[in-house]
Amino acid sequence: MTFRLIAGELLLLTYGFAQQTSHLERGAALMRGNNLEQAQREFSEAVKDDPKSYRAFVNLGIVNAQLQRLAEAESALRKAIELNPASASAHYNLALVLSQTGKSREATTELEAAVRIAPQNLNAQFNLGSALVSSGNARAAIEHFEKAAAMAPEPAILLQLARAQAQAGLFLDALNTTLQISSDRLPPAERPAFLLLQARLYQKAGHPDGAVPVLESAAKLDPHSAEISYSLGFSHYVLEQNEQAAGFLCDAIRKNPKLDRAYLLLAIVDLAVDKREEARALLEKAIAISPANPFYQCVYGMILLADGNSRQAIAFLEKAVKENPAYALSHYHLGRALAFEEKWARAGLELETAVKRKPDLSEAYYHLSRVYRKLGRTEDAARWLEKFRKSRAREDTEREHLLRMVREQQEAP
C-alpha cells in the first residue's frame, strides 16, 4: 500500500493540547525542527514522567516511525490506544507503521477505526480506500474515496476514485469521475497515462468513438507510446474501421515488437477482411511471445476450426486445456471441434465443463443442445436450447464472438 502521508506529518493532530509537560513541549518543538533523535529522547522522558499520557505515547510512536524504528513505534502506538481507544491519531499512525512492516490486514483495521472516530479525517479516508483497493476490495474502497473527494476534490483523489470504480466494474461511473479532472492540473509527465485511462474507460463503457479524440490528444503528448497506438487500433476495430485499425496496430508493433496483444488484435482485424493466412501468422507471433496465454490459443484453435482443420484444432485445443484447465473458452472451443468430428460424448463433456467454469457462456448452450440432440438426450437438448433462446436471439458471428472475447480480455483500466 502507498499511503498519502508519512507518519510525522500527522503530528499537528496530536499536539496543541493545553497543560503539556515540558518534555512533550520540547519534543514537539524539536520534531518541528526535524531534530528527530533529540525529539525521541524528550518524548521518552515524557512517557516516564506520565506513563498514562496517551499523547506522549502517540508522539513517541510518530518520531520512532520517522526514525524507522518501527517495532518501537508500533509498541508506543499500541500503548497509546490502550490508554485511549478513542484516539483517531493513534489508530491512524499505527496503521501507517503496520503498512510499512507488511501487516496490511491489521493496517486496514486500524484505518477503519480511525475513520469511525474521525470521519472528517481526509487522509484516513483516502488511505483506507487505498488499503481496500490493495486487498482486492475496490467496491468498498469507493465510499472512502468519495468521502475524501467531497472534502478535497483534488486530481489525485479523483483519479484513485476512478481507478477503484473501474476495478469494481463501474466503468461509466469511472469515466464520469475522470471527466471531473482537467489534465492540465496534472504534472505533464502524467497526462498521457491519464488520457489513456480515460480513453480505455470510454471503450469499457461502450463508447469507442469517444475514446478516439482522447487518444489522439494523448498521442500528441507521447508519440512513442505503443499502448496509445494499440488503443486507437482497438477503437477503430470496434467501429468496424478495419483499415484505420490495421494502421494503428502496425504502428503499435513497430513501437513495441513484443506487444503480443497488438499481434492478436491485428490478426482479428485480418480475419474480419478474410486475410486468414496473415491472421494465423500474426497469432503464431503472439503465441511465441506469450506461449501460455489461453486466449491466444483459443483464437488460434477457432481459426483452425473455421478453416476446416478440425483435427488440427482438436490437437491444439487439447494441449491448451491441459495447460489451462480452468479456462472456460478452451473447453468451449474444444467441444465445438469435437462436435465437428461427431465425437458427441466428448464434445458434451467439454461443453458442460465450459459452462461450469463460466455459467454465462451462453454460446455454449446452443452447442450443448445440438450435441445432446445427436446423443438422443432430447430433454437435455430442449433444456439447453430454451436457455439459449432466453439469453440471446441467435448465435454470434465469428466477428461478434471475437469482439466479445477481446472485450473480456482487455486489461482493466
Steps between C-alpha positions, in 0.01 A plus 500: 500500500621852423353742750437867450700628799800388700442461871679814616282725292211422731671650804277807512202275558655373822651817640363832608320395817510723805711417805765301316806384695828669417648182349203469268521866402873481436460177305237658276719805436800280417289286269378807312866591452571146373727425796361151525753332730468776758123499464495125559693546826258769618194287423663204678538721806141617461362146527717441808362817657141403423460133399125557457535779242378352172612822326859438604483143368347616169782749447761244603351261246506764227863597553612136517316438172684790340826356627397163347497337842180328408479243781538777760249715311244220493545432872454867594192544283338182631558635853335828398194309375491297823493828695249669268318277248323811367821659369457515123858619466637195682303261279597690184872513577502135605348416162785681326756306702327166442487564126878549497554167675280308258204457737247619245191342654574646845574837340158497334333422834674797663401732216139385536519592869648842419222570250228396745639738762586789266301469174615846390865393496579533129820297510344216697213475249739508204742249646221263602381509141853421381531213748170348389600521133831329580313218675277449196190670641462785253124527545536570875779750425272716286306637800820623666643657186164672444511645852859614448409657166204681658741658750773577245421439130867482408607325177697235692196405710259502206743285302513238774121506520479439124744210522302339783176542305662340195632207704148450634367487143323837526650628178248776428536634855878488463480683168281771650749540785789551259295763318517705822879512467669752275817344360658847517498469880714186484880501476598494129661156532172350628267642234542234227430216747194683631362551149567133419306400813210726402498360147492141626207593721318636196565162335393301805183708531411417139602830340802421278425810292547719810840342561645602163544878555632436852759257362594741224573762767703245696699408188604863455635503855672161469557414133715197589234314702411159358209472745336814361535369143360164611199664663435707187510176302252341739253789474513500120455121494188523717372776270560260206757736351736217417750689285559763769515229767766308308707815455505583869570140601793477260625825655467348849704196393765725345529691828500185714569174311423301817147636545329166453148648529566709190582189293182335629274793416662551161435130432134551591482802269645284221234237569234768457627569147555128426881508515509167679856394420631837618290467814647159580854632455431794734346274762801272485715805584272589793520142629879500460516809724249364756484122449289438812226752416179293476310770313750502213482121486120515477502749214754288313284193554199696372684586180603140444143381552347770281744406223389136518809372683297340779750227589781751521273723709422211737869420552581867562206560736562178695845635575347836599253329737779297658709813560208714626223267625313784673458706182140457381549612141758228434244236600231673293701509178629147556138387539409670172793335321408156638140551389627585151666157500173348634663394825180587680561356848838669542362820350223501761748455784715791382202730447357411842839578654506835320161594645605392850810718473306792351123474558422806284670345194169498317644407160578159652129441569420470130779249436401296805145482364631378166733242658230357726258478210758288316542283810124445521468691828202702384404646838853631559508633144172687551616640834822645359324635192249681721785647707664617179181664371448681829855635495519614136314492170770330291853365503784751463678550173874436513564875522246549780644211698856625458400853595335380820805290580735793439286731713516250787875466461569874491701601802310685769577873476 
